[in-house]
Amino acid sequence: MSHKHHHKQQNASPESIETTQEKETEKNATDSAEITPKETADSSSQNEELEKWKDLAMRAQAEMENLRKRTQLDIEKANRYANASFARDLLPVADYLSNAIDYAQKEIEKAKEAHTDCDSFLINLLKGVEMTQKQLQTVFEQHQIRKMEALGTIFDPNLHKVIQEVENNEKEPGTIVQELQSGYTIGGDRVLREAMVIVTKQ
């Protein structure tokens, strides 16, 4: 009797082990099913947080680059116009040189027309003044100071100052027919001095 009972226990043991293993497998699967959504949610939240900080970092970097460019432009602009006041004070010197050259050239031309010998001192003086003017213009160019070409153009209130209006049916109204004083710009975009001009009537 005891031998039969022992045999039944031996036969039942493998089934019992299999049942227990199946239950443990089901439990592990259930536990895994319960954990996975939470882990996925946590991972998704971490990714969103990471993307947010990456976006903020990129925005900050872009803003710093824009600030650097603006600062560089401000520095260049300040340097470009730093000598504007000094340059404006030099413009009358340029005017005097131009007037001296015009006067000397006219006197030499008069002497040629009269078939008389021209004063050698005047000729040498003209050469010296022309050299001085050329050197001054070179300095102006180095500092982006440029003479405006006004003659024959249409009057622009931002660039020109009208001194007189004259009748002229051959030219478009507002055309500059004479320049009494040259105008200059600095830095390529700022008027250093307006040109004083005579224009045709509107």
C-alpha positions in Angstrom: 0.0 0.0 0.0 2.7 2.4 0.8 4.5 1.4 -2.4 1.4 2.4 -4.5 1.1 5.7 -2.7 4.7 6.4 -3.3 4.3 5.6 -7.0 1.4 8.0 -7.3 3.5 10.8 -5.8 6.3 10.1 -8.3 3.8 10.2 -11.2 2.3 13.5 -10.0 5.6 15.4 -9.5 6.4 16.2 -13.2 2.9 17.5 -13.8 3.0 19.6 -10.7 6.4 21.0 -11.8 5.1 21.9 -15.2 2.0 23.5 -13.8 4.2 25.6 -11.4 6.5 26.6 -14.3 3.5 27.6 -16.4 2.1 29.7 -13.6 5.5 31.4 -13.1 5.8 32.1 -16.8 2.3 33.6 -16.8 3.2 35.7 -13.8 6.4 36.9 -15.4 4.5 37.8 -18.5 1.9 39.6 -16.5 4.5 41.4 -14.5 6.3 42.3 -17.7 3.1 43.5 -19.3 2.4 45.7 -16.3 6.0 47.2 -16.2 6.4 47.9 -19.9 3.9 50.8 -20.3 5.4 52.6 -17.3 8.9 52.2 -18.7 7.7 53.4 -22.1 6.0 56.4 -20.6 9.1 57.3 -18.6 11.3 56.9 -21.6 9.0 59.1 -23.7 9.0 61.7 -21.0 12.7 61.7 -20.8 13.0 62.1 -24.6 10.6 65.0 -24.6 12.6 66.7 -21.8 15.8 66.0 -23.7 14.4 67.5 -26.9 13.2 70.5 -25.0 16.6 71.3 -23.6 18.2 70.6 -27.0 15.8 73.2 -28.6 16.6 75.7 -25.8 20.3 75.2 -26.3 20.0 75.7 -30.1 17.9 78.8 -29.6 20.5 80.2 -27.1 23.3 79.5 -29.5 21.5 81.2 -32.4 20.7 84.2 -30.2 24.4 84.5 -29.2 25.5 84.3 -32.8 23.0 87.1 -33.8 24.3 89.2 -30.9 27.9 88.7 -32.0 27.0 89.8 -35.6 25.1 92.8 -34.4 28.0 93.8 -32.1 30.5 93.4 -34.9 28.4 95.6 -37.2 28.1 98.3 -34.5 31.8 98.3 -34.0 32.5 98.5 -37.8 29.9 101.3 -38.0 31.4 103.2 -35.1 34.9 102.9 -36.6 33.7 103.9 -40.1 32.2 107.2 -38.8 34.6 107.9 -36.0 36.6 110.4 -38.1 33.5 112.1 -39.7 33.9 115.3 -37.7 37.6 115.6 -38.5 36.9 114.8 -42.2 34.2 117.5 -42.3 36.8 120.0 -41.1 39.1 119.0 -43.9 36.6 119.6 -46.7 37.2 123.4 -46.9 40.9 122.5 -47.5 39.8 120.4 -50.4 37.7 123.3 -51.7 40.6 125.8 -51.4 42.9 123.4 -53.4 40.2 123.0 -56.1 39.7 126.7 -56.3 43.4 127.4 -56.6 43.8 124.8 -59.4 40.8 126.3 -61.3 42.3 129.8 -61.0 45.8 128.8 -62.1 44.4 126.8 -65.0 42.3 129.8 -66.2 45.3 132.2 -65.9 47.5 129.8 -67.9 44.7 129.4 -70.5 44.4 133.2 -70.8 48.1 133.5 -71.4 48.0 130.9 -74.2 45.1 132.7 -75.9 46.9 136.0 -75.7 50.1 134.3 -77.1 52.1 135.5 -74.1 54.6 133.7 -72.0 53.0 132.2 -69.0 54.6 132.8 -65.6 56.8 129.8 -64.8 56.0 130.4 -61.1 52.3 129.9 -61.8 52.9 126.7 -63.7 55.1 125.3 -60.9 52.5 126.4 -58.3 49.8 124.6 -60.2 51.8 121.4 -60.3 52.4 121.6 -56.5 48.8 122.3 -55.7 47.7 119.4 -58.0 50.1 117.0 -56.2 48.7 118.2 -52.8 45.2 117.7 -54.0 46.0 114.2 -55.2 47.5 113.3 -51.9 44.5 114.6 -50.0 42.2 112.6 -52.2 44.2 109.4 -51.5 43.8 110.0 -47.8 40.1 110.6 -48.3 39.8 107.3 -50.2 41.5 105.4 -47.5 38.9 106.6 -45.0 36.0 106.1 -47.5 35.4 109.8 -48.0 34.2 110.3 -51.5 33.2 113.3 -53.6 29.7 113.1 -55.0 29.1 113.5 -58.7 26.2 116.0 -58.9 26.4 117.7 -62.2 23.8 116.5 -64.7 22.0 114.4 -62.1 18.5 115.0 -60.7 18.2 117.0 -57.5 17.9 114.8 -54.4 17.1 116.7 -51.1 19.1 114.1 -49.2 22.2 114.9 -51.1 21.9 118.4 -52.5 21.1 121.9 -51.3 19.6 124.1 -54.0 21.0 127.6 -54.1 19.3 128.8 -57.2 16.8 127.7 -59.9 17.2 128.7 -63.6 15.1 128.4 -66.7 16.2 125.7 -69.1 13.8 124.1 -71.6 16.4 121.6 -72.8 16.8 119.8 -69.6 14.4 117.9 -67.3 13.1 120.0 -64.4 15.3 119.6 -61.3 18.4 118.8 -63.3 21.6 120.1 -61.6 23.3 122.4 -64.1 26.0 123.9 -61.9 27.8 122.9 -58.7 28.8 125.7 -56.4 30.3 123.5 -53.7 31.1 119.8 -53.9 29.3 117.3 -51.7 30.9 114.4 -49.9 29.9 111.1 -48.4 31.6 108.9 -45.8 31.4 105.2 -45.4 29.5 104.9 -48.7 26.1 105.6 -47.1 26.3 108.8 -45.0 26.3 112.3 -46.3 29.3 114.2 -44.9 28.3 117.4 -46.7 25.5 118.3 -49.1 26.4 119.6 -52.5 25.4 123.3 -53.1 23.8 123.3 -56.6 21.9 125.3 -59.2 19.0 123.4 -60.8 16.5 123.8 -63.6 13.1 125.1 -62.5 10.5 122.5 -61.7 
